[in-house]
Amino acid sequence: MKAQGNQIAIGLSLANCRGQVNVADVSDFIAKQSNAYSAYGFRAGSGITAAALDFYLIFEAVASAASIASVLWQAYDRFIGPMKHRADDNAGIYVAVRRPDGTMIDVCLGRDLHTQEEFTAKFELIVADARDPLLRITHEQTIAEIRSSDYWVKLSGETPEEE
């Protein structure tokens, strides 16, 4: 990966799966599907710790949003979709990018969007918004925190010497 000034951090979390989906299986699947991003998973330390986002993808701002959306759709379709038996079941994958003011650009695949086409279009808009140069400092701070924290474990991507 290149210098982090041109990188985007997209946060992910499984939502409303009520323990029916193994987070590690989904994280591992997403991490291994592409070399377009580095994947990081949240590892709780001692004591009671919770993360609103428990998985991050860090990728170059010029990366293909459609190809990353395709990987996320595959994960949803493989791990979450089959366990949904009611139309009102809102289990899914929560996708978010933090803005400088603390608000989030977000969507929940499986609750807000139900087709691959809808999700890809929305994900492309989220990534386009995240590419805004005004968000560069926010991304740099998020990425630095992920890479330096003991709570985040690198699951895939280039080794630290290559970043």
C-alpha positions as CSV (number, residue, x, y, z in Angstrom):
1,M,0.0,0.0,0.0
2,K,1.1,3.6,-0.6
3,A,1.3,6.4,1.9
4,Q,-1.8,6.6,3.9
5,G,-2.7,10.1,2.7
6,N,-4.5,8.6,-0.2
7,Q,-6.2,5.8,1.6
8,I,-9.8,5.3,2.8
9,A,-10.9,3.4,5.9
10,I,-14.3,1.8,5.7
11,G,-15.7,0.3,8.9
12,L,-17.8,-2.8,8.9
13,S,-19.9,-4.7,11.5
14,L,-22.4,-7.5,11.5
15,A,-25.8,-6.1,12.5
16,N,-28.7,-7.9,14.1
17,C,-27.4,-11.4,13.4
18,R,-28.2,-12.4,17.0
19,G,-25.3,-14.8,17.2
20,Q,-26.4,-16.8,14.2
21,V,-23.4,-15.7,12.1
22,N,-19.7,-16.3,13.1
23,V,-18.0,-12.8,12.9
24,A,-14.6,-14.4,12.4
25,D,-15.8,-16.5,9.4
26,V,-17.3,-13.4,7.7
27,S,-14.2,-11.3,8.5
28,D,-11.8,-14.1,7.2
29,F,-13.9,-14.5,4.0
30,I,-13.8,-10.7,3.3
31,A,-10.1,-10.4,4.2
32,K,-9.1,-13.2,1.8
33,Q,-11.2,-12.2,-1.2
34,S,-9.1,-9.3,-2.6
35,N,-5.6,-7.7,-2.5
36,A,-7.2,-4.3,-3.2
37,Y,-7.4,-3.6,0.6
38,S,-5.9,-4.4,3.9
39,A,-8.3,-5.9,6.4
40,Y,-8.2,-5.4,10.2
41,G,-10.3,-7.1,12.8
42,F,-11.1,-5.8,16.3
43,R,-9.7,-7.9,19.1
44,A,-11.1,-7.1,22.6
45,G,-8.5,-6.9,25.3
46,S,-9.0,-7.7,29.0
47,G,-12.0,-6.4,30.7
48,I,-15.3,-5.3,29.0
49,T,-14.7,-3.7,25.7
50,A,-17.0,-3.2,22.8
51,A,-16.5,-1.7,19.3
52,A,-19.3,-0.2,17.2
53,L,-17.2,-1.2,14.2
54,D,-15.3,-4.5,14.5
55,F,-13.7,-4.7,11.1
56,Y,-12.0,-2.2,8.8
57,L,-11.0,-2.3,5.2
58,I,-8.2,0.2,4.2
59,F,-7.7,0.8,0.6
60,E,-6.3,3.3,-1.9
61,A,-8.8,6.1,-2.8
62,V,-8.5,5.1,-6.5
63,A,-9.5,1.4,-5.8
64,S,-12.6,0.1,-7.5
65,A,-15.6,0.6,-5.2
66,A,-17.7,-1.8,-7.3
67,S,-15.2,-4.6,-6.8
68,I,-15.1,-4.1,-3.0
69,A,-18.9,-3.9,-3.0
70,S,-19.0,-7.2,-4.8
71,V,-16.9,-8.8,-2.1
72,L,-19.1,-7.4,0.6
73,W,-22.2,-8.6,-1.2
74,Q,-20.7,-12.1,-1.6
75,A,-20.1,-12.2,2.2
76,Y,-23.7,-11.1,2.9
77,D,-25.1,-13.6,0.4
78,R,-23.0,-16.5,1.7
79,F,-23.2,-16.0,5.5
80,I,-26.2,-13.8,6.3
81,G,-28.7,-14.1,3.5
82,P,-29.4,-17.9,4.0
83,M,-30.3,-17.4,7.7
84,K,-32.9,-14.7,7.0
85,H,-36.3,-16.4,6.9
86,R,-38.7,-13.5,7.3
87,A,-39.1,-10.4,5.2
88,D,-38.8,-8.1,8.2
89,D,-35.5,-9.7,9.4
90,N,-32.9,-6.8,9.3
91,A,-29.7,-8.8,9.8
92,G,-26.9,-7.5,7.6
93,I,-23.5,-5.9,7.2
94,Y,-23.3,-2.3,8.5
95,V,-20.9,-0.2,6.4
96,A,-19.7,3.2,7.7
97,V,-17.1,6.0,7.2
98,R,-16.6,8.6,9.9
99,R,-16.8,12.2,8.8
100,P,-14.7,15.0,10.5
101,D,-17.7,16.2,12.5
102,G,-18.1,12.7,14.0
103,T,-21.2,11.8,12.0
104,M,-21.2,8.7,9.8
105,I,-21.8,8.0,6.1
106,D,-23.4,4.6,6.5
107,V,-25.7,1.9,5.2
108,C,-26.8,-1.6,6.3
109,L,-26.7,-4.2,3.6
110,G,-29.7,-6.5,4.3
111,R,-31.7,-3.9,6.1
112,D,-31.6,-0.7,4.0
113,L,-30.7,-2.4,0.7
114,H,-31.7,-5.8,-0.5
115,T,-30.1,-6.3,-4.0
116,Q,-26.6,-6.3,-5.2
117,E,-27.3,-3.5,-7.6
118,E,-28.8,-1.3,-4.9
119,F,-25.9,-2.0,-2.6
120,T,-23.2,-1.4,-5.2
121,A,-24.7,1.9,-6.2
122,K,-24.9,3.1,-2.6
123,F,-21.4,1.8,-1.7
124,E,-20.0,3.7,-4.7
125,L,-21.7,6.9,-3.4
126,I,-20.2,6.3,0.1
127,V,-16.7,5.7,-1.3
128,A,-17.1,8.8,-3.6
129,D,-18.1,10.9,-0.5
130,A,-15.2,9.3,1.5
131,R,-12.7,10.4,-1.3
132,D,-13.4,14.0,-0.5
133,P,-10.0,15.7,0.3
134,L,-11.6,17.3,3.4
135,L,-11.9,13.7,4.9
136,R,-8.2,13.0,4.3
137,I,-7.2,13.9,7.9
138,T,-10.0,11.9,9.4
139,H,-8.9,8.8,7.3
140,E,-5.3,9.4,8.3
141,Q,-6.2,9.5,12.0
142,T,-8.4,6.4,11.8
143,I,-5.8,4.4,9.9
144,A,-3.0,5.5,12.3
145,E,-5.2,4.5,15.3
146,I,-6.0,1.1,13.7
147,R,-2.3,0.3,12.8
148,S,-0.9,1.4,16.2
149,S,-3.5,0.0,18.5
150,D,-3.3,-3.4,20.2
151,Y,-7.0,-3.8,19.7
152,W,-6.8,-4.2,15.9
153,V,-5.3,-7.2,14.2
154,K,-4.2,-7.2,10.6
155,L,-6.0,-10.0,8.8
156,S,-4.8,-9.5,5.3
157,G,-2.9,-7.0,3.0
158,E,0.6,-6.1,2.6
159,T,3.1,-6.4,5.4
160,P,3.8,-3.3,7.5
161,E,7.2,-2.9,5.8
162,E,5.4,-2.5,2.4
163,E,3.0,0.1,3.6
